[in-house]
């Protein structure tokens, strides 16, 4: 997404060889929308999906709308901590899923 490079927020400190951390930050900055898209998919399936299997057309519509949301969040991520907020949401949803799972099996 070359049109998105204008919003790059990370500039490496050295102009020579990049460290592993700096190269990861550059990669994450250039692939911001795809990272947010994957995080949105995880949040959807952990928190909102009632059925994992849906008809194909509904699934395509879901992914298209999630990608449009990822584009919007990618633009907002230049100034706001969107990726960090999505990581916190994923962590909270995983904790809730893990805590609810044993309660359901102990009632039987």
Backbone as a printed PyTorch tensor [residue, N CA C, xyz], in Angstrom:
tensor([[[  0.8290,  -1.1710,   0.0000],
         [  0.0000,   0.0000,   0.0000],
         [  0.8730,   1.2340,   0.0000]],

        [[  1.3450,   1.5880,  -1.1560],
         [  2.2620,   2.7030,  -1.2850],
         [  1.6020,   4.0350,  -0.9510]],

        [[  0.3100,   4.1550,  -1.1920],
         [ -0.3810,   5.3950,  -0.8900],
         [ -0.4500,   5.6530,   0.5980]],

        [[ -0.2260,   4.6340,   1.3890],
         [ -0.3270,   4.7580,   2.8390],
         [  1.0080,   5.1170,   3.4770]],

        [[  2.0900,   5.1040,   2.7050],
         [  3.4090,   5.3610,   3.2720],
         [  3.5830,   6.8040,   3.7210]],

        [[  2.7680,   7.7180,   3.2490],
         [  2.8950,   9.1030,   3.6700],
         [  2.6270,   9.2640,   5.1550]],

        [[  1.9150,   8.3290,   5.7360],
         [  1.5540,   8.4120,   7.1410],
         [  2.5000,   7.6110,   8.0290]],

        [[  3.6940,   7.3290,   7.5480],
         [  4.6540,   6.5580,   8.3220],
         [  5.0240,   7.3180,   9.5860]],

        [[  4.9470,   6.6460,  10.7160],
         [  5.2080,   7.3160,  11.9850],
         [  6.5610,   6.9540,  12.5740]],

        [[  7.2620,   6.0000,  12.0030],
         [  8.5240,   5.5640,  12.5900],
         [  9.6760,   5.9020,  11.6660]],

        [[ 10.6500,   6.5850,  12.2010],
         [ 11.8750,   6.8890,  11.4600],
         [ 13.0400,   6.2820,  12.2330]],

        [[ 13.8370,   5.4210,  11.6100],
         [ 14.9420,   4.7910,  12.3370],
         [ 15.9670,   5.8230,  12.7870]],

        [[ 16.6140,   5.5300,  13.9190],
         [ 17.5680,   6.4820,  14.4810],
         [ 18.8670,   6.5290,  13.6940]],

        [[ 19.2970,   5.4040,  13.1490],
         [ 20.5460,   5.3850,  12.3920],
         [ 20.2390,   5.2160,  10.9040]],

        [[ 21.0860,   5.8250,  10.1010],
         [ 20.8860,   5.7040,   8.6620],
         [ 21.6160,   4.5050,   8.0870]],

        [[ 22.4530,   3.8650,   8.8850],
         [ 23.2050,   2.7020,   8.4270],
         [ 22.3780,   1.4390,   8.5020]],

        [[ 22.9900,   0.4010,   9.0130],
         [ 22.2990,  -0.8870,   9.1250],
         [ 21.2760,  -0.8400,  10.2520]],

        [[ 20.0960,  -1.3810,   9.9820],
         [ 19.0190,  -1.3620,  10.9600],
         [ 19.1520,  -2.5370,  11.9180]],

        [[ 18.8010,  -2.2960,  13.1820],
         [ 18.7650,  -3.3870,  14.1450],
         [ 17.4920,  -4.2060,  13.9100]],

        [[ 17.3850,  -5.3160,  14.6060],
         [ 16.2030,  -6.1700,  14.4530],
         [ 14.9490,  -5.4310,  14.9140]],

        [[ 15.0680,  -4.6730,  15.9870],
         [ 13.9230,  -3.9190,  16.4950],
         [ 13.4810,  -2.8490,  15.5010]],

        [[ 14.4610,  -2.1190,  14.9550],
         [ 14.1220,  -1.0680,  14.0020],
         [ 13.5120,  -1.6280,  12.7200]],

        [[ 14.0370,  -2.7530,  12.2530],
         [ 13.4730,  -3.3480,  11.0420],
         [ 12.0600,  -3.8800,  11.3050]],

        [[ 11.8090,  -4.4200,  12.5140],
         [ 10.4570,  -4.8550,  12.8610],
         [  9.5050,  -3.6750,  12.9270]],

        [[  9.9510,  -2.5640,  13.5260],
         [  9.1060,  -1.3790,  13.6020],
         [  8.7840,  -0.8310,  12.2170]],

        [[  9.7780,  -0.8520,  11.3180],
         [  9.5330,  -0.3980,   9.9440],
         [  8.5270,  -1.3220,   9.2480]],

        [[  8.6900,  -2.6410,   9.4490],
         [  7.7600,  -3.6060,   8.8470],
         [  6.3450,  -3.3920,   9.3930]],

        [[  6.2240,  -3.2370,  10.7210],
         [  4.9080,  -3.0520,  11.3360],
         [  4.2740,  -1.7390,  10.9010]],

        [[  5.1060,  -0.7360,  10.6510],
         [  4.5790,   0.5450,  10.2160],
         [  4.0710,   0.4740,   8.7770]],

        [[  4.7610,  -0.2440,   7.9320],
         [  4.3450,  -0.3530,   6.5370],
         [  3.1710,  -1.3140,   6.3530]],

        [[  2.9930,  -2.2520,   7.2650],
         [  1.8970,  -3.2280,   7.1710],
         [  0.8390,  -2.9780,   8.2380]],

        [[  0.6600,  -1.7310,   8.5870],
         [ -0.2490,  -1.3440,   9.6650],
         [ -1.6760,  -1.8230,   9.4050]],

        [[ -2.1780,  -1.6430,   8.2060],
         [ -3.5710,  -1.9860,   7.9010],
         [ -3.7890,  -3.4890,   7.9960]],

        [[ -2.8320,  -4.2810,   7.5150],
         [ -2.9910,  -5.7410,   7.5570],
         [ -2.9310,  -6.2550,   8.9910]],

        [[ -2.0900,  -5.6630,   9.8280],
         [ -2.0170,  -6.0660,  11.2370],
         [ -3.3430,  -5.7580,  11.9280]],

        [[ -3.8810,  -4.5760,  11.6780],
         [ -5.1630,  -4.2000,  12.2790],
         [ -6.2830,  -5.0930,  11.7480]],

        [[ -6.2340,  -5.4600,  10.4700],
         [ -7.2410,  -6.3500,   9.8890],
         [ -7.2510,  -7.7040,  10.5960]],

        [[ -6.0780,  -8.2800,  10.8350],
         [ -5.9950,  -9.5670,  11.5360],
         [ -6.4950,  -9.4150,  12.9700]],

        [[ -6.1450,  -8.3180,  13.6230],
         [ -6.6190,  -8.0990,  14.9870],
         [ -8.1340,  -7.9300,  15.0290]],

        [[ -8.7080,  -7.2540,  14.0590],
         [-10.1680,  -7.1120,  14.0060],
         [-10.8570,  -8.4580,  13.8000]],

        [[-10.2710,  -9.3140,  12.9690],
         [-10.8300, -10.6570,  12.7770],
         [-10.8060, -11.4280,  14.0850]],

        [[ -9.6950, -11.3460,  14.8160],
         [ -9.6060, -12.0370,  16.1060],
         [-10.6300, -11.5030,  17.1000]],

        [[-10.7890, -10.1880,  17.1710],
         [-11.7780,  -9.6100,  18.0870],
         [-13.1840, -10.0490,  17.6990]],

        [[-13.4710, -10.0900,  16.4110],
         [-14.7990, -10.5240,  15.9850],
         [-15.0670, -11.9690,  16.4060]],

        [[-14.1320, -12.8610,  16.1100],
         [-14.3790, -14.2660,  16.4200],
         [-14.3250, -14.5620,  17.9140]],

        [[-13.5580, -13.8120,  18.6820],
         [-13.5140, -14.0420,  20.1240],
         [-14.7110, -13.4400,  20.8510]],

        [[-15.2330, -12.3240,  20.3450],
         [-16.2650, -11.6340,  21.0980],
         [-17.6490, -11.6220,  20.5120]],

        [[-17.7620, -11.6840,  19.1960],
         [-19.0640, -11.4320,  18.6020],
         [-19.6270, -12.5710,  17.7700]],

        [[-18.8100, -13.5020,  17.3440],
         [-19.2850, -14.5660,  16.4630],
         [-20.1060, -15.5720,  17.2650]],

        [[-21.3370, -15.7710,  16.8360],
         [-22.1570, -16.7950,  17.4780],
         [-21.9870, -18.1280,  16.7610]],

        [[-21.7470, -18.0450,  15.4480],
         [-21.4820, -19.2440,  14.6500],
         [-20.1690, -19.0300,  13.9150]],

        [[-19.3270, -20.0370,  13.9200],
         [-18.0600, -19.9230,  13.2010],
         [-18.2890, -20.1150,  11.7110]],

        [[-19.1810, -21.0200,  11.3310],
         [-19.4610, -21.2870,   9.9180],
         [-20.6660, -20.4630,   9.4790]],

        [[-20.4400, -19.5920,   8.5020],
         [-21.5080, -18.8030,   7.9130],
         [-21.5350, -19.0860,   6.4160]],

        [[-22.6250, -18.7050,   5.7500],
         [-22.6310, -18.8300,   4.2850],
         [-21.5150, -17.9810,   3.6650]],

        [[-21.0690, -18.3750,   2.4880],
         [-19.9190, -17.7510,   1.8350],
         [-20.1310, -16.2620,   1.6040]],

        [[-21.2920, -15.8710,   1.1200],
         [-21.5380, -14.4620,   0.8210],
         [-21.5050, -13.6060,   2.0860]],

        [[-22.0480, -14.1110,   3.1690],
         [-21.9980, -13.3720,   4.4310],
         [-20.5620, -13.2590,   4.9350]],

        [[-19.7850, -14.3200,   4.7650],
         [-18.3880, -14.2890,   5.1940],
         [-17.5900, -13.2770,   4.3860]],

        [[-17.8130, -13.2420,   3.0800],
         [-17.1250, -12.2620,   2.2270],
         [-17.5260, -10.8470,   2.6200]],

        [[-18.8070, -10.6260,   2.8570],
         [-19.2790,  -9.3080,   3.2780],
         [-18.6650,  -8.9100,   4.6280]],

        [[-18.5500,  -9.8680,   5.5290],
         [-17.9280,  -9.6120,   6.8220],
         [-16.4770,  -9.1860,   6.6590]],

        [[-15.7110,  -9.9280,   5.8540],
         [-14.3040,  -9.6040,   5.6730],
         [-14.1090,  -8.2760,   4.9450]],

        [[-14.9740,  -7.9730,   3.9890],
         [-14.8750,  -6.6860,   3.2960],
         [-15.1390,  -5.5400,   4.2680]],

        [[-16.1650,  -5.6870,   5.0910],
         [-16.4640,  -4.6220,   6.0530],
         [-15.3700,  -4.5120,   7.1110]],

        [[-14.7930,  -5.6310,   7.5280],
         [-13.6730,  -5.5660,   8.4670],
         [-12.4560,  -4.9030,   7.8330]],

        [[-12.2290,  -5.1300,   6.5400],
         [-11.0950,  -4.4940,   5.8770],
         [-11.3220,  -2.9880,   5.7290]],

        [[-12.5470,  -2.5800,   5.4340],
         [-12.8430,  -1.1480,   5.3710],
         [-12.6210,  -0.5090,   6.7460]],

        [[-13.0440,  -1.2020,   7.7930],
         [-12.7820,  -0.7090,   9.1450],
         [-11.2960,  -0.6650,   9.4570]],

        [[-10.5390,  -1.6410,   8.9460],
         [ -9.0940,  -1.6490,   9.1560],
         [ -8.4330,  -0.4720,   8.4440]],

        [[ -8.9430,  -0.1010,   7.2690],
         [ -8.4220,   1.0800,   6.5780],
         [ -8.6650,   2.3470,   7.3950]],

        [[ -9.8580,   2.4580,   7.9420],
         [-10.1760,   3.6300,   8.7670],
         [ -9.3200,   3.6270,  10.0270]],

        [[ -9.2220,   2.4830,  10.6890],
         [ -8.3820,   2.3970,  11.8850],
         [ -6.9070,   2.6180,  11.5570]],

        [[ -6.4810,   2.2100,  10.3560],
         [ -5.0960,   2.4360,   9.9510],
         [ -4.7860,   3.9130,   9.8290]],

        [[ -5.7420,   4.6860,   9.3410],
         [ -5.5550,   6.1360,   9.2710],
         [ -5.5430,   6.7340,  10.6780]],

        [[ -6.4330,   6.2560,  11.5320],
         [ -6.4700,   6.7620,  12.9080],
         [ -5.2490,   6.3230,  13.7200]],

        [[ -4.6220,   5.2220,  13.3080],
         [ -3.4800,   4.6910,  14.0530],
         [ -2.2560,   5.5920,  13.9630]],

        [[ -2.2650,   6.5440,  13.0500],
         [ -1.1370,   7.4650,  12.9460],
         [ -1.0200,   8.2910,  14.2250]],

        [[ -2.1570,   8.6790,  14.8100],
         [ -2.1350,   9.5160,  16.0120],
         [ -2.6720,   8.8230,  17.2660]],

        [[ -3.4320,   7.7680,  17.1010],
         [ -4.0480,   7.0970,  18.2490],
         [ -3.5050,   5.6730,  18.3810]],

        [[ -3.4900,   5.1220,  19.5850],
         [ -2.9600,   3.7620,  19.7870],
         [ -3.9780,   2.6650,  19.4600]],

        [[ -4.3330,   2.5220,  18.2030],
         [ -5.3590,   1.5660,  17.7880],
         [ -4.8580,   0.1340,  17.9480]],

        [[ -3.6290,  -0.1470,  17.4950],
         [ -3.1060,  -1.5130,  17.5860],
         [ -2.9920,  -1.9580,  19.0490]],

        [[ -2.5650,  -1.0690,  19.9160],
         [ -2.4570,  -1.4110,  21.3360],
         [ -3.8280,  -1.6580,  21.9530]],

        [[ -4.8050,  -0.8500,  21.5790],
         [ -6.1600,  -1.0330,  22.1040],
         [ -6.7500,  -2.3560,  21.6350]],

        [[ -6.4850,  -2.7320,  20.3880],
         [ -6.9820,  -4.0120,  19.8930],
         [ -6.2880,  -5.1790,  20.5910]],

        [[ -5.0030,  -5.0340,  20.9020],
         [ -4.3100,  -6.0880,  21.6610],
         [ -4.9080,  -6.2530,  23.0510]],

        [[ -5.2450,  -5.1470,  23.7000],
         [ -5.8900,  -5.2180,  25.0170],
         [ -7.2540,  -5.8800,  24.9000]],

        [[ -8.0070,  -5.5370,  23.8610],
         [ -9.3230,  -6.1560,  23.6620],
         [ -9.1920,  -7.6550,  23.4320]],

        [[ -8.1960,  -8.0650,  22.6470],
         [ -7.9710,  -9.4950,  22.4130],
         [ -7.6080, -10.1960,  23.7030]],

        [[ -6.7380,  -9.5810,  24.5040],
         [ -6.3390, -10.1870,  25.7810],
         [ -7.5370, -10.3430,  26.7150]],

        [[ -8.3780,  -9.3220,  26.8060],
         [ -9.5510,  -9.3970,  27.6760],
         [-10.5240, -10.4620,  27.1780]],

        [[-10.7480, -10.5400,  25.8820],
         [-11.6630, -11.5460,  25.3430],
         [-11.1310, -12.9590,  25.5280]],

        [[ -9.8230, -13.1570,  25.4220],
         [ -9.2380, -14.4780,  25.6730],
         [ -9.4170, -14.8580,  27.1360]],

        [[ -9.1910, -13.9120,  28.0470],
         [ -9.3730, -14.1920,  29.4780],
         [-10.8230, -14.5570,  29.7680]],

        [[-11.7710, -13.8350,  29.1750],
         [-13.1880, -14.1310,  29.3850],
         [-13.5310, -15.5100,  28.8320]],

        [[-13.0320, -15.8390,  27.6390],
         [-13.3080, -17.1630,  27.0590],
         [-12.7390, -18.2800,  27.9260]],

        [[-11.5440, -18.0840,  28.4620],
         [-10.9160, -19.1170,  29.2940],
         [-11.6690, -19.2790,  30.6120]],

        [[-12.1240, -18.1750,  31.1870],
         [-12.8310, -18.2630,  32.4750],
         [-14.2450, -18.8150,  32.3140]],

        [[-14.9100, -18.5680,  31.2050],
         [-16.2690, -19.0540,  31.0020],
         [-16.2750, -20.5370,  30.6680]],

        [[-15.2700, -21.0210,  29.9770],
         [-15.2180, -22.4150,  29.5390],
         [-15.3280, -23.4030,  30.7270]],

        [[-14.5280, -23.2920,  31.7820],
         [-14.6500, -24.2640,  32.8830],
         [-15.9770, -24.1620,  33.6250]],

        [[-16.5750, -22.9710,  33.7320],
         [-17.8460, -22.8550,  34.4290],
         [-18.9620, -23.6210,  33.7420]],

        [[-18.9630, -23.6140,  32.4210],
         [-19.9900, -24.3230,  31.6720],
         [-19.9000, -25.8270,  31.8430]],

        [[-18.6910, -26.3810,  31.9660],
         [-18.5440, -27.8210,  32.1090],
         [-18.7600, -28.2760,  33.5610]],

        [[-18.6090, -27.3900,  34.5410],
         [-18.7780, -27.8080,  35.9430],
         [-20.2500, -27.8850,  36.3330]],

        [[-21.1380, -27.2710,  35.5970],
         [-22.5740, -27.2850,  35.9250],
         [-23.2370, -28.6130,  35.5590]],

        [[-22.6280, -29.3740,  34.6870],
         [-23.2490, -30.6280,  34.2300],
         [-23.2250, -31.6740,  35.2610]]])
